[in-house]
Amino acid sequence: MKTPLLIAAIFFSGLTFAQEKKSDTLQTKKIEEVVLTKQVFKKQSDRFVYDVAASSVTKGNTTFDLLKQTPLLSTTDDKTLKIAGKNSALIYINGRKTNMDPESLTQFLKNTPAENIQKIEVITVPGSEFQVESSDGIINIVLKKKMSDGLSGNMRMSNSQNKYNGSSASFSTNYRKDKLGISANLYGGENIDAQHYVLRNGNDSSSNESTGNIDDPNQYIGGYLNLDYQLTEKSNLALSWNSNANKSYNSTVNLFNTIRSFDKKTQSYITNYTNSRNNEDARSYNNSVNLNYELKTDSLGSKLNANAAYLNYRRFQFTNNKTYLSDANGTDGLLSQTIDQNLPQIINNFSGTVDYIQKFKNDFTVAIGGNFNKTKTDNDTQNITDVSGKDIEFAPNHFIYDENIYGAYLTLEKKFSDKFSGKVGTRYEITNSLGTSDNAAPEYRKIERDYHNVLPYLSFNYAINAKNNVSYAFSSRMRRPSFWELNPVRNILTEDNYTQNNPFVKASSTYSHELTYMFKNSYFLILSHSLFKDKITQVPLQRDILKERRDELGNVVLDPDTNLPIKDSYKQLRYIRTNFGDKQEMSAMVGIQKTFFNQYLTMNFNVGLQRNVNDGSLSVDPTSGDVFPTYENKVSSTSILIQTNNTIRLDKKKTWFLGINYFYVDKQQIELGMLKDLMSLDISIKKNWNDWTFALNLEDVLRTNIVEIEDSQANGNYNYVKNDQYNRGGTFSITYNFGNQKVKKMRDINGASDAIKSRTR
């Protein structure tokens, strides 16, 4: 509770300060309300723009809440955001990618008030100037422009109840005085991520079933500090620091395992029971600093932008995995195996970028730039295995991964007329990497990768008339494996069920097409196609292994005829991170973003079809050479996608609002099998009172957002996963805005190490 109490103290001290400001509301003359009609949602040359500045939807909401209600955006796990037709979305703020790992980014968005947001830009097919991977789209959050000197800020406190209770608080402030601008944010909180699992895999001869709970407590604190100083009328210097820390101690896994094997001698099934009792202590730290210099070279908007950055990411993780023999009632018996794992990861990155934009009077723009990234990851892994009745096995592995990326791009953009504009560009990237291990098998000791890629881009936008607009974009991208995916360690769930990372994973390629039609800036049709080559994913491989049969006391059972240990067939399941063939994703979506009934109803609705075509096959564990029965996924599926977000104004004064949001994702074939349909109904009520906002959000009211995956192979193997993340719950929040609400925002800054963040864990 220390972190929320600390920020609560700041909250009330800020409140005291705010109460001292002078009020002149009594002197304000009453005027009649004037309703201005503006384009809230529109298509620009390479992006969709959702203007939320004049909307009361933002007040009292978090940035994450607002993004969930943005056209084309959705989330099924309340953690990650997706753009329709895309794998995932990268978050940018004022054109600058956020400097956080995924977990920290989620906490940041959920603890940042949405009042300061001017508009949200959804870039479905990013141009060559963006350093993005695979088919990722970009969500660019543009902050409001505020015009005068002074101090402003906002504070927010919230309490959530799902399976467990969680609390959070945040404090944000902006200060502007003459040539100096300062913005800062502090947030923190605690929660327990709870999950319930049902795992089944096997065939007619042997099978495993594991059921139970995972509880992961988290305490986190983070924030940023940005300093921007105007050197001259044409140049600025800025320093940005971003930090996040997370502690997860006493994270537990409690699974009851039922293992069946067929005894050919007796022609009957033998059933054994075990309990997996895992305990994990982990903490992580993410710190980054960026120095930026900007020089405006003419009055048309031409400018030079240079960045130098340093990133340090540290994660320390100690895991104790215990397997107990059990009876059918789940009572712990003899301890049969203990595996202790020390899994640290340290990442250091040095980055630099230089961009120059030259604008000409005839609406022609040339952008050219380059980037350099040098990254070193240090993974000093240690595994200690103690199997009852056997010697202790000590298996250390110090894996070091060095990577250098050199990139350059050229983009040409031209507005040919008021109706037609186009953009063409290309990015060239060279990647050199070396992975070394000092205590591993020979094939792990030195893994070199040297490759280069030419990544073209093309787009055009044509306004047929004032009501009709059509655009097209093509992009070629690649995806490098995340640093944690390359670290050759096992993350153990049960004795015979674990995930395996893979240092041999290669970069994959993606080719995307998108055609968009818009009518009256309210109705849209989007057709898209993406081809993934050598897709990086997780593949379930399972095989039969022989183990000595033991009784409930742990004694080896002997065959009365031979006096030798009886060995039974057990099913082993490995989730291997690797390149897994090719995949195509095709989608067609129609939607509407519009207000009705004199702005009492704001509706965002879209419905579409998505077709997945999978073509992957794997039979050998690339990390060990072990041979498995072939896992094959050459299945296609066509799915319906529905999403609607509705805000209803309940009173004339715009102080009460009701929100009703719903999404439905039809069953679809993914890499692990057939993902069953998902849906969620969310309801919110909000009250605005002067500078205060009180909000209650109820999520997954019908408790239908539960993941289920089924897969059946031609060789008889099957795999089933059910994961309940207890998404149903409620959050109550209080938000307060204080100070001069016209403080000028910080200058837009692109960080040099931005492209590296998404590859940390």
Secondary structure, 3 states (H helix, E strand, C coil): CHHHHHHHHHHHHHHHHHHCCCCCHHHCCCCCCCCCCCCCEEECCCCEEEECCCCCCCCCCEHHHHHHCCCCEECCCCCCCEECCCCCEEEEECCEECCCCHHHHHHHHHCCECCCEEEEEEECCCCCCCCCCCCCEEEEEEECCCCECEEEEEEEEEEEECCCEEEEEEEEEEEEECCEEEEEEEEEEEEEEEEEEEEEEECCCEEEEEEEEEEEEEEEEEEEEEEEEECCCCEEEEEEEEEEEEEEEEEEEEEEEEEEEEECCCCEEEEEEEEEEEEEEEEEEEEEEEEEEEEECCCCCCEEEEEEEEEEEEEEEEEEEEEEEECCCCCEEEEEEEEEEECCEEEEEEEEEEEEEEEECCCEEEEEEEEEEEEEEEEEEEEEEEECCCCCEEEEEEEEEEEEEEEEEEEEEEECCCCEEEEEEEEEEEEEEEEEECCCCHHHCEEEEEEEEEEEEEEEEEECCCCEEEEEEEEEEEECCCHHHHCCCEEEEECCEEEECCCCCCCEEEEEEEEEEEECCCEEEEEEEEEEECCEEEEEEEEEEEEECECCCCCECECCCCCCECEEEEEEEEEEEEECCEEEEEEEEEEEEEEECCCCEEEEEEEEEEEEEEEEEEEECCCCCCEEEEEEECCEEEEEEEEEEEEEECCCCCCEEEEEEEEEECCEEECCEEECCEEEEEEEEEEEECCEEEEEEEECCCCCCCEEEEEECCCCCEEEEEEECCCCEEEEEEEEEEECCCECCCCCCCCCCHHHHCCCC
